[in-house]
């Protein structure tokens, strides 16, 4: 059973930064998978925000391009999301999973951007 644990969220003001972490554990976990960060805002569907291959190739949705950076530490089975210049519309619960969402969802980490 693979477990995903997200952390690093919080309440920040517009323009500030946060760094999210996602640690994956479990004997069956294939960290060669393309990993991704997702977010779900209140009343909206969960959406994929960014993804990264095992070799580090990244992809982002347009609203976060230039502000968010996804990275991974394969030795630690950890994926990160550096979020800069945060906006109120980034407010959501953030989750990690494979790009195909094949794993059980973790509890997520709340990011709230408000003045």
N, C-alpha and C positions, 0 to 999 in steps of 0.2 A: 504494500500500500504506500503510494507516494503522498507525502505531505508537503504542502506549500504554505509558507508562513511569510506574510507581508508585514513590513514595518516601515516607520519613518514619516508617516503622515502627521498632520497637525493643522493648526489654524494660523494662517499667515495673511499679511496684507498684500494687496496688488503690487506686483513688481518684485516681490521677494522670491526666495528659492527654497526648494526642498529636495532631499534625496531619498528616494524610496529604495528599499531592499526587499528581495524575495529569496528566501532560502528554501531549497528543495531537498528533501531527504527520502530515503526508502530504497530498498535493494533493487527494485524493479525500475528505478528511474533511469531513463535514457537521456542523458544531458546532451546528446548529440542533436536532439530535437531543436527545431526553431522555437525559441522562447519569445514570449510577448507580454506586454503590459496591456491591460484593459481598464476601462473605467465605466462606472454606471452612475449617472446623475439622477437625482430624484425625479421620478416619473418618466424616465427615459430607459431605453434598452441599453444593455451593456455593449460597448464598442471597443474594438481593438485600437489601441493608440500607437503602439510601436512594436516592432519585432526585430529579432537579431538571430542570425545563424550562428552555428558553432564557431565558424571562422570569423565572425564579427561583422558580417554584412548587415546593414540596418535598413529599416524602412519605417516611415512615419506617416500619419495622417496629416493633411495640410494644415489644420488649425494649430498643430504643435511644432511644425517644422521650424527649425532655427531657435527654438526655445527649450525643447526637451532633447535629452541624449540618453539612449539606452546602451547599456554595456553589460558584460558578463564576466565572471571569474569562473572558468570551467573547473579549476582545481577545488574551488569552494562550493560548487553547485549553486551559485548565487547570481541573480540578475539584478541590475540596478536601473533606476530611472532618475536622472538628474533633471529637475524641472526648474527652469529659470524664467524670470519675467512672468510670474504667474498672474492669471487673470481670474476674475470671478467666475467666468464660464468654465474654468478648469475644476471647479468644485465638484467632487464626486468621490465615490469609494473606488479605490484602485486595487486591481487584482493582477496577479500574474498567472500564466498558464502556458501551455504550448500554443503555437499559432493555430493549431486545429482544435484547441480547447479539449484535449483528450484526458486531462487529469481532473480529479475532484477539486472543486474550487476551495481556496482557503477562505479565511474570514475577511480578507481585504484590509485596507488601511484608509481611513477617512482623510481626505484633503479638503480643507475649507479655505477659500480665498475671499476675504471680506475686509472692508475698511471699518 
